[in-house]
């Protein structure tokens, strides 16, 4: 049995008409935009994940998980990372 082709853009457009889904989507989008900015600044400063981790007093793995969008840290950790930049 072949898979049915789906258009994610159509599904997303339909789901975003729901105010609750749209609000949640926009919140998540802001979080990922912040992560992108953190990565961009780190690279512009030409510092490694390890160097940032030392400055922020977190593990290099925490920086890696953040940058690879595998984990969004709590606010305290996120602020330490931003302060490390």
mmCIF file of the N, C-alpha and C atoms, coordinates in Angstrom:
data_MODEL
# 
_entry.id   MODEL 
# 
loop_
_atom_site.group_PDB 
_atom_site.id 
_atom_site.type_symbol 
_atom_site.label_atom_id 
_atom_site.label_alt_id 
_atom_site.label_comp_id 
_atom_site.label_asym_id 
_atom_site.label_entity_id 
_atom_site.label_seq_id 
_atom_site.pdbx_PDB_ins_code 
_atom_site.Cartn_x 
_atom_site.Cartn_y 
_atom_site.Cartn_z 
_atom_site.occupancy 
_atom_site.B_iso_or_equiv 
_atom_site.pdbx_formal_charge 
_atom_site.auth_seq_id 
_atom_site.auth_comp_id 
_atom_site.auth_asym_id 
_atom_site.auth_atom_id 
_atom_site.pdbx_PDB_model_num 
ATOM 1   N N  . UNK A 1 1  ? 0.845  -1.174 0.000  1.00 0.00 ? 1  UNK A N  1 
ATOM 2   C CA . UNK A 1 1  ? 0.000  0.000  0.000  1.00 0.00 ? 1  UNK A CA 1 
ATOM 3   C C  . UNK A 1 1  ? 0.894  1.241  0.000  1.00 0.00 ? 1  UNK A C  1 
ATOM 4   N N  . UNK A 1 2  ? 0.774  2.091  -1.011 1.00 0.00 ? 2  UNK A N  1 
ATOM 5   C CA . UNK A 1 2  ? 1.608  3.292  -1.081 1.00 0.00 ? 2  UNK A CA 1 
ATOM 6   C C  . UNK A 1 2  ? 1.140  4.352  -0.076 1.00 0.00 ? 2  UNK A C  1 
ATOM 7   N N  . UNK A 1 3  ? 2.082  5.182  0.307  1.00 0.00 ? 3  UNK A N  1 
ATOM 8   C CA . UNK A 1 3  ? 1.764  6.269  1.212  1.00 0.00 ? 3  UNK A CA 1 
ATOM 9   C C  . UNK A 1 3  ? 1.008  7.355  0.461  1.00 0.00 ? 3  UNK A C  1 
ATOM 10  N N  . UNK A 1 4  ? 0.102  7.989  1.167  1.00 0.00 ? 4  UNK A N  1 
ATOM 11  C CA . UNK A 1 4  ? -0.628 9.107  0.584  1.00 0.00 ? 4  UNK A CA 1 
ATOM 12  C C  . UNK A 1 4  ? 0.222  10.366 0.719  1.00 0.00 ? 4  UNK A C  1 
ATOM 13  N N  . UNK A 1 5  ? 0.303  11.113 -0.324 1.00 0.00 ? 5  UNK A N  1 
ATOM 14  C CA . UNK A 1 5  ? 1.081  12.350 -0.314 1.00 0.00 ? 5  UNK A CA 1 
ATOM 15  C C  . UNK A 1 5  ? 0.298  13.412 0.468  1.00 0.00 ? 5  UNK A C  1 
ATOM 16  N N  . UNK A 1 6  ? 0.996  14.110 1.370  1.00 0.00 ? 6  UNK A N  1 
ATOM 17  C CA . UNK A 1 6  ? 0.350  15.165 2.145  1.00 0.00 ? 6  UNK A CA 1 
ATOM 18  C C  . UNK A 1 6  ? 1.098  16.478 1.936  1.00 0.00 ? 6  UNK A C  1 
ATOM 19  N N  . UNK A 1 7  ? 0.351  17.530 1.972  1.00 0.00 ? 7  UNK A N  1 
ATOM 20  C CA . UNK A 1 7  ? 0.937  18.859 1.830  1.00 0.00 ? 7  UNK A CA 1 
ATOM 21  C C  . UNK A 1 7  ? 0.937  19.505 3.216  1.00 0.00 ? 7  UNK A C  1 
ATOM 22  N N  . UNK A 1 8  ? 2.101  19.571 3.824  1.00 0.00 ? 8  UNK A N  1 
ATOM 23  C CA . UNK A 1 8  ? 2.231  20.096 5.177  1.00 0.00 ? 8  UNK A CA 1 
ATOM 24  C C  . UNK A 1 8  ? 1.770  21.547 5.253  1.00 0.00 ? 8  UNK A C  1 
ATOM 25  N N  . UNK A 1 9  ? 2.067  22.333 4.233  1.00 0.00 ? 9  UNK A N  1 
ATOM 26  C CA . UNK A 1 9  ? 1.659  23.742 4.239  1.00 0.00 ? 9  UNK A CA 1 
ATOM 27  C C  . UNK A 1 9  ? 0.143  23.878 4.322  1.00 0.00 ? 9  UNK A C  1 
ATOM 28  N N  . UNK A 1 10 ? -0.579 23.027 3.597  1.00 0.00 ? 10 UNK A N  1 
ATOM 29  C CA . UNK A 1 10 ? -2.044 23.072 3.649  1.00 0.00 ? 10 UNK A CA 1 
ATOM 30  C C  . UNK A 1 10 ? -2.555 22.689 5.034  1.00 0.00 ? 10 UNK A C  1 
ATOM 31  N N  . UNK A 1 11 ? -1.950 21.667 5.617  1.00 0.00 ? 11 UNK A N  1 
ATOM 32  C CA . UNK A 1 11 ? -2.355 21.222 6.955  1.00 0.00 ? 11 UNK A CA 1 
ATOM 33  C C  . UNK A 1 11 ? -2.072 22.319 7.972  1.00 0.00 ? 11 UNK A C  1 
ATOM 34  N N  . UNK A 1 12 ? -0.895 22.901 7.903  1.00 0.00 ? 12 UNK A N  1 
ATOM 35  C CA . UNK A 1 12 ? -0.525 23.962 8.830  1.00 0.00 ? 12 UNK A CA 1 
ATOM 36  C C  . UNK A 1 12 ? -1.457 25.161 8.678  1.00 0.00 ? 12 UNK A C  1 
ATOM 37  N N  . UNK A 1 13 ? -1.725 25.548 7.452  1.00 0.00 ? 13 UNK A N  1 
ATOM 38  C CA . UNK A 1 13 ? -2.618 26.683 7.203  1.00 0.00 ? 13 UNK A CA 1 
ATOM 39  C C  . UNK A 1 13 ? -3.993 26.440 7.821  1.00 0.00 ? 13 UNK A C  1 
ATOM 40  N N  . UNK A 1 14 ? -4.492 25.239 7.675  1.00 0.00 ? 14 UNK A N  1 
ATOM 41  C CA . UNK A 1 14 ? -5.804 24.896 8.231  1.00 0.00 ? 14 UNK A CA 1 
ATOM 42  C C  . UNK A 1 14 ? -5.764 24.915 9.769  1.00 0.00 ? 14 UNK A C  1 
ATOM 43  N N  . UNK A 1 15 ? -4.728 24.320 10.343 1.00 0.00 ? 15 UNK A N  1 
ATOM 44  C CA . UNK A 1 15 ? -4.621 24.248 11.803 1.00 0.00 ? 15 UNK A CA 1 
ATOM 45  C C  . UNK A 1 15 ? -4.426 25.622 12.432 1.00 0.00 ? 15 UNK A C  1 
ATOM 46  N N  . UNK A 1 16 ? -3.740 26.511 11.742 1.00 0.00 ? 16 UNK A N  1 
ATOM 47  C CA . UNK A 1 16 ? -3.473 27.835 12.296 1.00 0.00 ? 16 UNK A CA 1 
ATOM 48  C C  . UNK A 1 16 ? -4.702 28.729 12.330 1.00 0.00 ? 16 UNK A C  1 
ATOM 49  N N  . UNK A 1 17 ? -5.798 28.286 11.749 1.00 0.00 ? 17 UNK A N  1 
ATOM 50  C CA . UNK A 1 17 ? -7.041 29.044 11.873 1.00 0.00 ? 17 UNK A CA 1 
ATOM 51  C C  . UNK A 1 17 ? -7.619 28.893 13.282 1.00 0.00 ? 17 UNK A C  1 
ATOM 52  N N  . UNK A 1 18 ? -7.176 27.847 13.996 1.00 0.00 ? 18 UNK A N  1 
ATOM 53  C CA . UNK A 1 18 ? -7.568 27.649 15.394 1.00 0.00 ? 18 UNK A CA 1 
ATOM 54  C C  . UNK A 1 18 ? -6.711 28.579 16.245 1.00 0.00 ? 18 UNK A C  1 
ATOM 55  N N  . UNK A 1 19 ? -7.347 29.482 17.009 1.00 0.00 ? 19 UNK A N  1 
ATOM 56  C CA . UNK A 1 19 ? -6.614 30.496 17.775 1.00 0.00 ? 19 UNK A CA 1 
ATOM 57  C C  . UNK A 1 19 ? -5.659 29.882 18.785 1.00 0.00 ? 19 UNK A C  1 
ATOM 58  N N  . UNK A 1 20 ? -6.074 28.813 19.428 1.00 0.00 ? 20 UNK A N  1 
ATOM 59  C CA . UNK A 1 20 ? -5.221 28.169 20.431 1.00 0.00 ? 20 UNK A CA 1 
ATOM 60  C C  . UNK A 1 20 ? -3.982 27.554 19.777 1.00 0.00 ? 20 UNK A C  1 
ATOM 61  N N  . UNK A 1 21 ? -4.170 26.877 18.669 1.00 0.00 ? 21 UNK A N  1 
ATOM 62  C CA . UNK A 1 21 ? -3.054 26.280 17.936 1.00 0.00 ? 21 UNK A CA 1 
ATOM 63  C C  . UNK A 1 21 ? -2.136 27.381 17.422 1.00 0.00 ? 21 UNK A C  1 
ATOM 64  N N  . UNK A 1 22 ? -2.719 28.438 16.899 1.00 0.00 ? 22 UNK A N  1 
ATOM 65  C CA . UNK A 1 22 ? -1.937 29.542 16.362 1.00 0.00 ? 22 UNK A CA 1 
ATOM 66  C C  . UNK A 1 22 ? -1.094 30.198 17.448 1.00 0.00 ? 22 UNK A C  1 
ATOM 67  N N  . UNK A 1 23 ? -1.649 30.424 18.622 1.00 0.00 ? 23 UNK A N  1 
ATOM 68  C CA . UNK A 1 23 ? -0.905 31.035 19.724 1.00 0.00 ? 23 UNK A CA 1 
ATOM 69  C C  . UNK A 1 23 ? 0.256  30.148 20.147 1.00 0.00 ? 23 UNK A C  1 
ATOM 70  N N  . UNK A 1 24 ? 0.000  28.848 20.263 1.00 0.00 ? 24 UNK A N  1 
ATOM 71  C CA . UNK A 1 24 ? 1.052  27.908 20.655 1.00 0.00 ? 24 UNK A CA 1 
ATOM 72  C C  . UNK A 1 24 ? 2.143  27.853 19.581 1.00 0.00 ? 24 UNK A C  1 
ATOM 73  N N  . UNK A 1 25 ? 1.747  27.810 18.330 1.00 0.00 ? 25 UNK A N  1 
ATOM 74  C CA . UNK A 1 25 ? 2.697  27.781 17.217 1.00 0.00 ? 25 UNK A CA 1 
ATOM 75  C C  . UNK A 1 25 ? 3.590  29.020 17.235 1.00 0.00 ? 25 UNK A C  1 
ATOM 76  N N  . UNK A 1 26 ? 2.989  30.185 17.443 1.00 0.00 ? 26 UNK A N  1 
ATOM 77  C CA . UNK A 1 26 ? 3.759  31.428 17.455 1.00 0.00 ? 26 UNK A CA 1 
ATOM 78  C C  . UNK A 1 26 ? 4.735  31.479 18.621 1.00 0.00 ? 26 UNK A C  1 
ATOM 79  N N  . UNK A 1 27 ? 4.346  30.941 19.771 1.00 0.00 ? 27 UNK A N  1 
ATOM 80  C CA . UNK A 1 27 ? 5.250  30.895 20.921 1.00 0.00 ? 27 UNK A CA 1 
ATOM 81  C C  . UNK A 1 27 ? 6.455  30.013 20.616 1.00 0.00 ? 27 UNK A C  1 
ATOM 82  N N  . UNK A 1 28 ? 6.205  28.851 20.057 1.00 0.00 ? 28 UNK A N  1 
ATOM 83  C CA . UNK A 1 28 ? 7.292  27.932 19.704 1.00 0.00 ? 28 UNK A CA 1 
ATOM 84  C C  . UNK A 1 28 ? 8.191  28.560 18.648 1.00 0.00 ? 28 UNK A C  1 
ATOM 85  N N  . UNK A 1 29 ? 7.585  29.225 17.683 1.00 0.00 ? 29 UNK A N  1 
ATOM 86  C CA . UNK A 1 29 ? 8.353  29.883 16.618 1.00 0.00 ? 29 UNK A CA 1 
ATOM 87  C C  . UNK A 1 29 ? 9.307  30.918 17.214 1.00 0.00 ? 29 UNK A C  1 
ATOM 88  N N  . UNK A 1 30 ? 8.848  31.684 18.194 1.00 0.00 ? 30 UNK A N  1 
ATOM 89  C CA . UNK A 1 30 ? 9.699  32.685 18.853 1.00 0.00 ? 30 UNK A CA 1 
ATOM 90  C C  . UNK A 1 30 ? 10.865 32.016 19.574 1.00 0.00 ? 30 UNK A C  1 
ATOM 91  N N  . UNK A 1 31 ? 10.603 30.887 20.217 1.00 0.00 ? 31 UNK A N  1 
ATOM 92  C CA . UNK A 1 31 ? 11.665 30.168 20.922 1.00 0.00 ? 31 UNK A CA 1 
ATOM 93  C C  . UNK A 1 31 ? 12.754 29.721 19.946 1.00 0.00 ? 31 UNK A C  1 
ATOM 94  N N  . UNK A 1 32 ? 12.351 29.192 18.808 1.00 0.00 ? 32 UNK A N  1 
ATOM 95  C CA . UNK A 1 32 ? 13.327 28.725 17.826 1.00 0.00 ? 32 UNK A CA 1 
ATOM 96  C C  . UNK A 1 32 ? 14.058 29.881 17.161 1.00 0.00 ? 32 UNK A C  1 
ATOM 97  N N  . UNK A 1 33 ? 13.395 31.013 16.995 1.00 0.00 ? 33 UNK A N  1 
ATOM 98  C CA . UNK A 1 33 ? 14.074 32.194 16.455 1.00 0.00 ? 33 UNK A CA 1 
ATOM 99  C C  . UNK A 1 33 ? 15.145 32.674 17.432 1.00 0.00 ? 33 UNK A C  1 
ATOM 100 N N  . UNK A 1 34 ? 14.852 32.608 18.733 1.00 0.00 ? 34 UNK A N  1 
ATOM 101 C CA . UNK A 1 34 ? 15.836 32.983 19.746 1.00 0.00 ? 34 UNK A CA 1 
ATOM 102 C C  . UNK A 1 34 ? 17.038 32.042 19.693 1.00 0.00 ? 34 UNK A C  1 
ATOM 103 N N  . UNK A 1 35 ? 16.785 30.757 19.553 1.00 0.00 ? 35 UNK A N  1 
ATOM 104 C CA . UNK A 1 35 ? 17.880 29.782 19.448 1.00 0.00 ? 35 UNK A CA 1 
ATOM 105 C C  . UNK A 1 35 ? 18.745 30.108 18.229 1.00 0.00 ? 35 UNK A C  1 
ATOM 106 N N  . UNK A 1 36 ? 18.112 30.405 17.101 1.00 0.00 ? 36 UNK A N  1 
ATOM 107 C CA . UNK A 1 36 ? 18.866 30.753 15.898 1.00 0.00 ? 36 UNK A CA 1 
ATOM 108 C C  . UNK A 1 36 ? 19.749 31.969 16.141 1.00 0.00 ? 36 UNK A C  1 
ATOM 109 N N  . UNK A 1 37 ? 19.243 32.950 16.867 1.00 0.00 ? 37 UNK A N  1 
ATOM 110 C CA . UNK A 1 37 ? 20.019 34.155 17.160 1.00 0.00 ? 37 UNK A CA 1 
ATOM 111 C C  . UNK A 1 37 ? 21.204 33.838 18.076 1.00 0.00 ? 37 UNK A C  1 
ATOM 112 N N  . UNK A 1 38 ? 20.999 32.972 19.055 1.00 0.00 ? 38 UNK A N  1 
ATOM 113 C CA . UNK A 1 38 ? 22.095 32.580 19.949 1.00 0.00 ? 38 UNK A CA 1 
ATOM 114 C C  . UNK A 1 38 ? 23.210 31.915 19.150 1.00 0.00 ? 38 UNK A C  1 
ATOM 115 N N  . UNK A 1 39 ? 22.847 31.004 18.263 1.00 0.00 ? 39 UNK A N  1 
ATOM 116 C CA . UNK A 1 39 ? 23.846 30.318 17.431 1.00 0.00 ? 39 UNK A CA 1 
ATOM 117 C C  . UNK A 1 39 ? 24.565 31.326 16.542 1.00 0.00 ? 39 UNK A C  1 
ATOM 118 N N  . UNK A 1 40 ? 23.820 32.226 15.932 1.00 0.00 ? 40 UNK A N  1 
ATOM 119 C CA . UNK A 1 40 ? 24.408 33.230 15.047 1.00 0.00 ? 40 UNK A CA 1 
ATOM 120 C C  . UNK A 1 40 ? 25.420 34.098 15.803 1.00 0.00 ? 40 UNK A C  1 
ATOM 121 N N  . UNK A 1 41 ? 25.045 34.568 16.981 1.00 0.00 ? 41 UNK A N  1 
ATOM 122 C CA . UNK A 1 41 ? 25.953 35.424 17.756 1.00 0.00 ? 41 UNK A CA 1 
ATOM 123 C C  . UNK A 1 41 ? 27.191 34.644 18.179 1.00 0.00 ? 41 UNK A C  1 
ATOM 124 N N  . UNK A 1 42 ? 27.004 33.399 18.620 1.00 0.00 ? 42 UNK A N  1 
ATOM 125 C CA . UNK A 1 42 ? 28.167 32.593 19.017 1.00 0.00 ? 42 UNK A CA 1 
ATOM 126 C C  . UNK A 1 42 ? 29.144 32.464 17.855 1.00 0.00 ? 42 UNK A C  1 
ATOM 127 N N  . UNK A 1 43 ? 28.615 32.192 16.681 1.00 0.00 ? 43 UNK A N  1 
ATOM 128 C CA . UNK A 1 43 ? 29.479 32.028 15.514 1.00 0.00 ? 43 UNK A CA 1 
ATOM 129 C C  . UNK A 1 43 ? 30.119 33.353 15.098 1.00 0.00 ? 43 UNK A C  1 
ATOM 130 N N  . UNK A 1 44 ? 29.385 34.446 15.219 1.00 0.00 ? 44 UNK A N  1 
ATOM 131 C CA . UNK A 1 44 ? 29.950 35.759 14.888 1.00 0.00 ? 44 UNK A CA 1 
ATOM 132 C C  . UNK A 1 44 ? 31.085 36.124 15.846 1.00 0.00 ? 44 UNK A C  1 
ATOM 133 N N  . UNK A 1 45 ? 30.943 35.707 17.095 1.00 0.00 ? 45 UNK A N  1 
ATOM 134 C CA . UNK A 1 45 ? 31.991 35.955 18.082 1.00 0.00 ? 45 UNK A CA 1 
ATOM 135 C C  . UNK A 1 45 ? 33.153 34.981 17.935 1.00 0.00 ? 45 UNK A C  1 
ATOM 136 N N  . UNK A 1 46 ? 32.952 33.991 17.058 1.00 0.00 ? 46 UNK A N  1 
ATOM 137 C CA . UNK A 1 46 ? 33.976 32.992 16.782 1.00 0.00 ? 46 UNK A CA 1 
ATOM 138 C C  . UNK A 1 46 ? 34.405 32.240 18.043 1.00 0.00 ? 46 UNK A C  1 
ATOM 139 N N  . UNK A 1 47 ? 33.408 31.833 18.833 1.00 0.00 ? 47 UNK A N  1 
ATOM 140 C CA . UNK A 1 47 ? 33.709 31.024 20.017 1.00 0.00 ? 47 UNK A CA 1 
ATOM 141 C C  . UNK A 1 47 ? 33.067 29.648 19.850 1.00 0.00 ? 47 UNK A C  1 
ATOM 142 N N  . UNK A 1 48 ? 33.696 28.666 20.431 1.00 0.00 ? 48 UNK A N  1 
ATOM 143 C CA . UNK A 1 48 ? 33.199 27.291 20.327 1.00 0.00 ? 48 UNK A CA 1 
ATOM 144 C C  . UNK A 1 48 ? 32.081 27.071 21.339 1.00 0.00 ? 48 UNK A C  1 
ATOM 145 N N  . UNK A 1 49 ? 31.390 25.972 21.159 1.00 0.00 ? 49 UNK A N  1 
ATOM 146 C CA . UNK A 1 49 ? 30.374 25.579 22.134 1.00 0.00 ? 49 UNK A CA 1 
ATOM 147 C C  . UNK A 1 49 ? 31.012 25.402 23.508 1.00 0.00 ? 49 UNK A C  1 
ATOM 148 N N  . UNK A 1 50 ? 32.192 24.812 23.534 1.00 0.00 ? 50 UNK A N  1 
ATOM 149 C CA . UNK A 1 50 ? 32.884 24.584 24.810 1.00 0.00 ? 50 UNK A CA 1 
ATOM 150 C C  . UNK A 1 50 ? 33.230 25.897 25.496 1.00 0.00 ? 50 UNK A C  1 
ATOM 151 N N  . UNK A 1 51 ? 33.701 26.862 24.712 1.00 0.00 ? 51 UNK A N  1 
ATOM 152 C CA . UNK A 1 51 ? 34.042 28.167 25.280 1.00 0.00 ? 51 UNK A CA 1 
ATOM 153 C C  . UNK A 1 51 ? 32.801 28.860 25.847 1.00 0.00 ? 51 UNK A C  1 
ATOM 154 N N  . UNK A 1 52 ? 31.709 28.810 25.102 1.00 0.00 ? 52 UNK A N  1 
ATOM 155 C CA . UNK A 1 52 ? 30.467 29.403 25.588 1.00 0.00 ? 52 UNK A CA 1 
ATOM 156 C C  . UNK A 1 52 ? 29.992 28.686 26.842 1.00 0.00 ? 52 UNK A C  1 
ATOM 157 N N  . UNK A 1 53 ? 30.096 27.377 26.842 1.00 0.00 ? 53 UNK A N  1 
ATOM 158 C CA . UNK A 1 53 ? 29.663 26.596 28.004 1.00 0.00 ? 53 UNK A CA 1 
ATOM 159 C C  . UNK A 1 53 ? 30.425 27.013 29.256 1.00 0.00 ? 53 UNK A C  1 
ATOM 160 N N  . UNK A 1 54 ? 31.729 27.197 29.121 1.00 0.00 ? 54 UNK A N  1 
ATOM 161 C CA . UNK A 1 54 ? 32.548 27.620 30.272 1.00 0.00 ? 54 UNK A CA 1 
ATOM 162 C C  . UNK A 1 54 ? 32.119 28.995 30.765 1.00 0.00 ? 54 UNK A C  1 
ATOM 163 N N  . UNK A 1 55 ? 31.909 29.919 29.846 1.00 0.00 ? 55 UNK A N  1 
ATOM 164 C CA . UNK A 1 55 ? 31.488 31.272 30.219 1.00 0.00 ? 55 UNK A CA 1 
ATOM 165 C C  . UNK A 1 55 ? 30.105 31.275 30.877 1.00 0.00 ? 55 UNK A C  1 
ATOM 166 N N  . UNK A 1 56 ? 29.236 30.385 30.406 1.00 0.00 ? 56 UNK A N  1 
ATOM 167 C CA . UNK A 1 56 ? 27.854 30.345 30.895 1.00 0.00 ? 56 UNK A CA 1 
ATOM 168 C C  . UNK A 1 56 ? 27.675 29.410 32.089 1.00 0.00 ? 56 UNK A C  1 
ATOM 169 N N  . UNK A 1 57 ? 28.741 28.676 32.435 1.00 0.00 ? 57 UNK A N  1 
ATOM 170 C CA . UNK A 1 57 ? 28.685 27.706 33.549 1.00 0.00 ? 57 UNK A CA 1 
ATOM 171 C C  . UNK A 1 57 ? 27.627 26.629 33.305 1.00 0.00 ? 57 UNK A C  1 
ATOM 172 N N  . UNK A 1 58 ? 27.632 26.127 32.062 1.00 0.00 ? 58 UNK A N  1 
ATOM 173 C CA . UNK A 1 58 ? 26.788 24.982 31.687 1.00 0.00 ? 58 UNK A CA 1 
ATOM 174 C C  . UNK A 1 58 ? 27.680 23.998 30.942 1.00 0.00 ? 58 UNK A C  1 
ATOM 175 N N  . UNK A 1 59 ? 27.156 22.823 30.683 1.00 0.00 ? 59 UNK A N  1 
ATOM 176 C CA . UNK A 1 59 ? 27.947 21.838 29.949 1.00 0.00 ? 59 UNK A CA 1 
ATOM 177 C C  . UNK A 1 59 ? 27.935 22.133 28.451 1.00 0.00 ? 59 UNK A C  1 
ATOM 178 N N  . UNK A 1 60 ? 28.962 21.636 27.769 1.00 0.00 ? 60 UNK A N  1 
ATOM 179 C CA . UNK A 1 60 ? 29.007 21.771 26.306 1.00 0.00 ? 60 UNK A CA 1 
ATOM 180 C C  . UNK A 1 60 ? 27.824 21.040 25.695 1.00 0.00 ? 60 UNK A C  1 
ATOM 181 N N  . UNK A 1 61 ? 27.428 19.936 26.324 1.00 0.00 ? 61 UNK A N  1 
ATOM 182 C CA . UNK A 1 61 ? 26.276 19.173 25.831 1.00 0.00 ? 61 UNK A CA 1 
ATOM 183 C C  . UNK A 1 61 ? 24.997 20.003 25.883 1.00 0.00 ? 61 UNK A C  1 
ATOM 184 N N  . UNK A 1 62 ? 24.879 20.858 26.911 1.00 0.00 ? 62 UNK A N  1 
ATOM 185 C CA . UNK A 1 62 ? 23.695 21.721 27.005 1.00 0.00 ? 62 UNK A CA 1 
ATOM 186 C C  . UNK A 1 62 ? 23.646 22.699 25.840 1.00 0.00 ? 62 UNK A C  1 
ATOM 187 N N  . UNK A 1 63 ? 24.799 23.232 25.466 1.00 0.00 ? 63 UNK A N  1 
ATOM 188 C CA . UNK A 1 63 ? 24.873 24.143 24.315 1.00 0.00 ? 63 UNK A CA 1 
ATOM 189 C C  . UNK A 1 63 ? 24.534 23.387 23.038 1.00 0.00 ? 63 UNK A C  1 
ATOM 190 N N  . UNK A 1 64 ? 25.090 22.207 22.890 1.00 0.00 ? 64 UNK A N  1 
ATOM 191 C CA . UNK A 1 64 ? 24.836 21.398 21.702 1.00 0.00 ? 64 UNK A CA 1 
ATOM 192 C C  . UNK A 1 64 ? 23.355 21.044 21.571 1.00 0.00 ? 64 UNK A C  1 
ATOM 193 N N  . UNK A 1 65 ? 22.749 20.614 22.675 1.00 0.00 ? 65 UNK A N  1 
ATOM 194 C CA . UNK A 1 65 ? 21.320 20.258 22.632 1.00 0.00 ? 65 UNK A CA 1 
ATOM 195 C C  . UNK A 1 65 ? 20.471 21.472 22.257 1.00 0.00 ? 65 UNK A C  1 
ATOM 196 N N  . UNK A 1 66 ? 20.835 22.631 22.783 1.00 0.00 ? 66 UNK A N  1 
ATOM 197 C CA . UNK A 1 66 ? 20.110 23.848 22.447 1.00 0.00 ? 66 UNK A CA 1 
ATOM 198 C C  . UNK A 1 66 ? 20.262 24.151 20.960 1.00 0.00 ? 66 UNK A C  1 
ATOM 199 N N  . UNK A 1 67 ? 21.499 24.147 20.478 1.00 0.00 ? 67 UNK A N  1 
ATOM 200 C CA . UNK A 1 67 ? 21.755 24.509 19.084 1.00 0.00 ? 67 UNK A CA 1 
ATOM 201 C C  . UNK A 1 67 ? 21.164 23.510 18.094 1.00 0.00 ? 67 UNK A C  1 
ATOM 202 N N  . UNK A 1 68 ? 21.071 22.264 18.494 1.00 0.00 ? 68 UNK A N  1 
ATOM 203 C CA . UNK A 1 68 ? 20.495 21.253 17.613 1.00 0.00 ? 68 UNK A CA 1 
ATOM 204 C C  . UNK A 1 68 ? 18.995 21.105 17.817 1.00 0.00 ? 68 UNK A C  1 
ATOM 205 N N  . UNK A 1 69 ? 18.440 22.029 18.607 1.00 0.00 ? 69 UNK A N  1 
ATOM 206 C CA . UNK A 1 69 ? 16.998 22.084 18.858 1.00 0.00 ? 69 UNK A CA 1 
ATOM 207 C C  . UNK A 1 69 ? 16.453 20.778 19.415 1.00 0.00 ? 69 UNK A C  1 
ATOM 208 N N  . UNK A 1 70 ? 17.268 20.148 20.263 1.00 0.00 ? 70 UNK A N  1 
ATOM 209 C CA . UNK A 1 70 ? 16.838 18.908 20.893 1.00 0.00 ? 70 UNK A CA 1 
ATOM 210 C C  . UNK A 1 70 ? 16.268 19.161 22.278 1.00 0.00 ? 70 UNK A C  1 
ATOM 211 N N  . UNK A 1 71 ? 16.542 20.356 22.811 1.00 0.00 ? 71 UNK A N  1 
ATOM 212 C CA . UNK A 1 71 ? 16.087 20.671 24.164 1.00 0.00 ? 71 UNK A CA 1 
ATOM 213 C C  . UNK A 1 71 ? 16.067 22.180 24.334 1.00 0.00 ? 71 UNK A C  1 
ATOM 214 N N  . UNK A 1 72 ? 14.983 22.690 24.859 1.00 0.00 ? 72 UNK A N  1 
ATOM 215 C CA . UNK A 1 72 ? 14.914 24.108 25.196 1.00 0.00 ? 72 UNK A CA 1 
ATOM 216 C C  . UNK A 1 72 ? 15.104 24.193 26.708 1.00 0.00 ? 72 UNK A C  1 
ATOM 217 N N  . UNK A 1 73 ? 16.188 24.837 27.142 1.00 0.00 ? 73 UNK A N  1 
ATOM 218 C CA . UNK A 1 73 ? 16.499 24.868 28.571 1.00 0.00 ? 73 UNK A CA 1 
ATOM 219 C C  . UNK A 1 73 ? 15.539 25.758 29.349 1.00 0.00 ? 73 UNK A C  1 
ATOM 220 N N  . UNK A 1 74 ? 15.591 25.622 30.677 1.00 0.00 ? 74 UNK A N  1 
ATOM 221 C CA . UNK A 1 74 ? 14.765 26.497 31.503 1.00 0.00 ? 74 UNK A CA 1 
ATOM 222 C C  . UNK A 1 74 ? 15.300 27.924 31.412 1.00 0.00 ? 74 UNK A C  1 
ATOM 223 N N  . UNK A 1 75 ? 14.548 28.864 31.906 1.00 0.00 ? 75 UNK A N  1 
ATOM 224 C CA . UNK A 1 75 ? 14.889 30.278 31.766 1.00 0.00 ? 75 UNK A CA 1 
ATOM 225 C C  . UNK A 1 75 ? 16.227 30.614 32.408 1.00 0.00 ? 75 UNK A C  1 
ATOM 226 N N  . UNK A 1 76 ? 16.520 30.057 33.573 1.00 0.00 ? 76 UNK A N  1 
ATOM 227 C CA . UNK A 1 76 ? 17.782 30.332 34.261 1.00 0.00 ? 76 UNK A CA 1 
ATOM 228 C C  . UNK A 1 76 ? 18.974 29.926 33.393 1.00 0.00 ? 76 UNK A C  1 
ATOM 229 N N  . UNK A 1 77 ? 18.917 28.737 32.835 1.00 0.00 ? 77 UNK A N  1 
ATOM 230 C CA . UNK A 1 77 ? 20.005 28.253 31.976 1.00 0.00 ? 77 UNK A CA 1 
ATOM 231 C C  . UNK A 1 77 ? 20.101 29.080 30.710 1.00 0.00 ? 77 UNK A C  1 
ATOM 232 N N  . UNK A 1 78 ? 18.972 29.406 30.131 1.00 0.00 ? 78 UNK A N  1 
ATOM 233 C CA . UNK A 1 78 ? 18.966 30.210 28.909 1.00 0.00 ? 78 UNK A CA 1 
ATOM 234 C C  . UNK A 1 78 ? 19.591 31.584 29.164 1.00 0.00 ? 78 UNK A C  1 
ATOM 235 N N  . UNK A 1 79 ? 19.270 32.186 30.286 1.00 0.00 ? 79 UNK A N  1 
ATOM 236 C CA . UNK A 1 79 ? 19.861 33.494 30.621 1.00 0.00 ? 79 UNK A CA 1 
ATOM 237 C C  . UNK A 1 79 ? 21.354 33.394 30.848 1.00 0.00 ? 79 UNK A C  1 
ATOM 238 N N  . UNK A 1 80 ? 21.818 32.305 31.455 1.00 0.00 ? 80 UNK A N  1 
ATOM 239 C CA . UNK A 1 80 ? 23.263 32.123 31.637 1.00 0.00 ? 80 UNK A CA 1 
ATOM 240 C C  . UNK A 1 80 ? 23.951 32.005 30.287 1.00 0.00 ? 80 UNK A C  1 
ATOM 241 N N  . UNK A 1 81 ? 23.337 31.302 29.363 1.00 0.00 ? 81 UNK A N  1 
ATOM 242 C CA . UNK A 1 81 ? 23.920 31.144 28.024 1.00 0.00 ? 81 UNK A CA 1 
ATOM 243 C C  . UNK A 1 81 ? 23.990 32.503 27.323 1.00 0.00 ? 81 UNK A C  1 
ATOM 244 N N  . UNK A 1 82 ? 22.904 33.260 27.381 1.00 0.00 ? 82 UNK A N  1 
ATOM 245 C CA . UNK A 1 82 ? 22.893 34.580 26.749 1.00 0.00 ? 82 UNK A CA 1 
ATOM 246 C C  . UNK A 1 82 ? 23.933 35.481 27.413 1.00 0.00 ? 82 UNK A C  1 
ATOM 247 N N  . UNK A 1 83 ? 24.040 35.437 28.727 1.00 0.00 ? 83 UNK A N  1 
ATOM 248 C CA . UNK A 1 83 ? 25.048 36.240 29.440 1.00 0.00 ? 83 UNK A CA 1 
ATOM 249 C C  . UNK A 1 83 ? 26.468 35.817 29.041 1.00 0.00 ? 83 UNK A C  1 
ATOM 250 N N  . UNK A 1 84 ? 26.644 34.547 28.707 1.00 0.00 ? 84 UNK A N  1 
ATOM 251 C CA . UNK A 1 84 ? 27.959 34.056 28.299 1.00 0.00 ? 84 UNK A CA 1 
ATOM 252 C C  . UNK A 1 84 ? 28.407 34.607 26.957 1.00 0.00 ? 84 UNK A C  1 
ATOM 253 N N  . UNK A 1 85 ? 27.451 35.090 26.202 1.00 0.00 ? 85 UNK A N  1 
ATOM 254 C CA . UNK A 1 85 ? 27.794 35.675 24.894 1.00 0.00 ? 85 UNK A CA 1 
ATOM 255 C C  . UNK A 1 85 ? 28.294 37.088 25.094 1.00 0.00 ? 85 UNK A C  1 
# 
